[in-house]
Amino acid sequence: MTGKVEAKTVHKFKASAERVFDAWLDPVKVRSWAAQPVPGMPSFDIRRVEIDARVGGKFTFSDMREEGEAVHWGYYLEIDRPRKLVFTWFTSEEEEQENNSVVTLTIEPLANGCRATIVHSMDERWAEYVKPTETAWAFMLRQIDMDFAAETNGD
């Protein structure tokens, strides 16, 4: 049996826990924040956002990169709005067959918003990818925050 490694990132939002949670399950919202440019990071050409937001439901996201379309998919294991979302995360058929990449998003309400924590548990053979994985999840949380700010400024 192989061990696990974890990538972890935390982000504080001024938005409510419900709003942050919903940003992960609504395809329109996901498309909006996933395309949101973050200063110092490349923007993404989002191609597909498909979400079946129920336990056992599948999601698929894709974006275009220099090397072609990058496809990410998984299945929802737990949906406890607005506190917790657990899902698998795959980028290859091999990963899906192994079924050992699990992401847990927990959202803690705060007096002035909420704190989102993402823990991505994966096989220890991916240990060298822990830091890049943390960076990627932190980037996504910043994209959500930037999207919320854009919505506020657009009103």
N, C-alpha and C positions, 0 to 999 in steps of 0.2 A: 504494500500500500504506500502511495506517495503522500508527501506532506503538502501543506497549503502555504501560500504567501498571501498577504493582503495589501492592497493599495487603499489608502484612506485620504479623504479630503473633507474639509468643513468650510461652509460658507454661511455668513449671516445675511439675511434679507430684511428689508424694511417691509416687505409684503407679508401678508398673512400666510399661515401654514396651508390653508385651503388653496390659496392662489398658487403657491409654489407647487403643491402636490398636483393640482390640475394641469399645470404646465407640462407635466410628464405624460399625461394620458389623452389629451385632446390633440388630434392630428394637426389642426389648424394652428394651435399654439406651438406645438413642437416645430412645425415648419417655420413659423415666425422666429422663434428664438434660435433655432439651429442655423438660420441664415444670418443672424445678427453679427455684424463685425465687432470684434473686440480689439481695442488698440494694441498694436504690437503682435497680433496674430493674423494668420491668413483668413480670408473669408471663404465660405464654402458654397459650392453650387449644389444645393440640395435637389435630389432627383425624386426620391420616394420617401413617403412617410405613410405607413400603413399600421394601424393600431386596432387590435381587438382587445379592448380594455376590460378583461375579465380573467379570473384565475384560470389558467390553462390556455388563455388566448395568446396569440402570437403578435409580435411587432416586427416591422422591417423598416430600417432607415438606410438611405444610401446618399452618397455625395460623390461628385466627380473630382478626381485628383489627377496629377500628371500621369500616373501609371494606369489610370482608368477608373471605373466605378468602384468605390469602396462600399461594400454592403455589410450591414450589421443587423443581426436579428436575435430574437430570444423569445422566451415564454414567461408569462407572469405567474409567479408562484404564490404570492400573497399581495393582496390589495386591502389596506386598512386606512382609508381616507380619514383625516389628512396626516396620519402619523407615520405610516410605513408602506413601502413598496419594495417587493423583492422579485427579482427576475433573473433569468439566465442571460448570458451575453456571448454571442458567437460572431466570429468573423471568418470561419472556415467550416467545412463539413467535418473535418477532423475534430475540431473543438466541440461541435455539436454531438458527435458520437461519444466523446469522452464525458460530456455533460458535467463538467466540474468548474465552470466559471459562473459564479453567482454574485449578483450585485444587490446590496441592501441600501436603500435610501431611507433614512429616518429623519423626521422633521419634528423639531421641538418648538412649540410656540414660546415666544418671548414677549416681554411687555411691549416692545416696539418692533414687532415682526416675528421672525423665526430663525432657527438655525438648522441648516440641512447638512447631514453627514452622509457621505457615500463611502461604503466599504465594499471593495471588489475582491472577493476571494477567488483564487485561482491556483492551479497546480504549481508546485514549487519549481518546475522546469521553466516557468515564465518569470522567475525571480528578477532577471535583468530588466524586465518590463514594468516593475512596480513603480518606479519614479515616472516614466512616461505615461503610465496609466493614471497615476495621481494627477499629473499635469493635464491630461485629457479631460478627466472628470471635473477638475477645477475650472477648466476652460468652459465646459458646458454650463456649469453653475453661473459663471460670469456672463455667459450669453443670455441666460434667463434673466439675470439682473439687468443687463443692458436692454433687453426687450421690454421689461417692465418700465424702465426709465423712458424708453421711446414712446410707449403707450401713454404715459403720463404727460410727456411733452407734446404729444400729438393732440391732446384734448383741448 
